[in-house]
């Protein structure tokens, strides 16, 4: 989302569409298009959502705004997916984020973690990760 130097819209595939899902401004009948793009191989890495798709000319995974994965951005995307009822893709993002967490920083406890639209508690140490407080119909795998 933006304008070039001549004030023309920039045509880019970026994580901003996930922000639109998170904020609720996407029409219900169009949300599936954003979800398909966000979960495509050019956007979803397995551990998070890129800020800019790998297919874009400016893509550089080492650049902060042009293709890197921001955990906080990916969490907003997952929350937006849940807002529109796309549970499985949201679970994939949440699981990927948790699996990418560096265990050498253990132990850690996060309370009131807003994950998949509900408050949960995450406790992790070097040996295991435990996530409590989620409803039974939400399955986040922590392998």
N, C-alpha and C positions, 0 to 999 in steps of 0.2 A: 504494500500500500504506500503510494507516494507519487510524486511528480518528478519528472526529469527537469533539466535546466530550462527547457522550453515550455514547462508547465503541462506536459502531456502525461497521462497516467502511465506508470511503469507496469508492464506486464510481467509479473513475477509470481512464482509459486513459492509461498513462504508460510511460516507458522502463524502469521497474523490471522488466517482464517480460523484457526483454533481459538484465538482470542474472541473472535466474533461468536463462535459457539458458546464459549464461556460466558459472554455477556448476554446471550440470549437474543441477539439481533438478527439471526438467520431465520428466514422463513422455514417452517417445518418441512415443507415439500422440497426444499433445496439442501437441507442439512446433509443428506446422504452423499451429495457430491463432494462437499468439504471433507467428510469422513473418508471417502474413498481416496482422495488425494493425500490427506494426512497420513493414512496408513499404507500408502504405496511405498515401494522399495526406494524411490527417490527422496522420500521424506522421513520415513520411520526406519531407524537404524537397528532396532532390537533392544536398545537401552534408552531411547528417547526420540523426540521429533526434532529434525534439523530446523534451524532458523530460515534456511533457504534450500530449496530442492537441489539435489545433485545434478539435475539436468539443466540448471540455469547457467548462463554464461559467467556470472560473477561468483559462482560457487567456489568456495575454498574452505574446507573443513577446519582449517586452523584460524580462520577469520572469525572474530567474535560475532558479527552480524550476518555473515555470508555463508552459513552452512554448519556452524558448530551446533552442538546440542546443549541447550540450557535446561537443567533439571527443573527449575521453577517454571519455565515456559511449558515444558512437557506436562507438568502437573496441572497447569491451567487448561491445556488441551484435554487431558483426561477428564477433568471436571466438566468441561464443555461437552464432551462426548456423553457423559452420564446424564447431563441436563436434557439431552435429546433422546435418551434411551438406548444409546449404542454401548451396551455394557461390555461386550467381549473386546472391542477395540480399546476401551478404557482400561480394562483389566490387563491387556497386553502392555500398554504403556506403563501402568503402575508397577507391574511385575518387573519389567525391564529396568525401571529406575531403581527399584529396591535391589535387584540382583547386581546392578553396577556399583552399588555403594561399597566403598573400600573398607573391608572388614578390619584392617589394621587400626582403624579409628575407634574400635569397639572398646567398651560398651557404650551404647547410646540409647536413650529413651525419648521418644517424641510423644507427647500427650496432645490430645485434641487435634490430631492429624486429620485434616479434611481430605478423605480419600474416597473416591467413588460416591461423593455426595453425603457421606456420614462421617461423624467424628470417630476416630479409632485411636488406638495406642500401639506404637511400634517400639519394641525393645529388641536390640540386637547386640550380640557380643561376637567374639571371634569364632564361636562354634555354631551358633544358630540365630535365626531371626524369628521373632514371634509377633504376630499381628493380631490384636484382639479388638473386639467391639464392632466388627462388621456383621451385618445380617447374614444368615445362612445361605441366601441366594447369591451372594457375591463371593466368588472364589478367586483369591489372589494366591498364586502358587509361589512359594519362596523356597526354591531348591538350592 
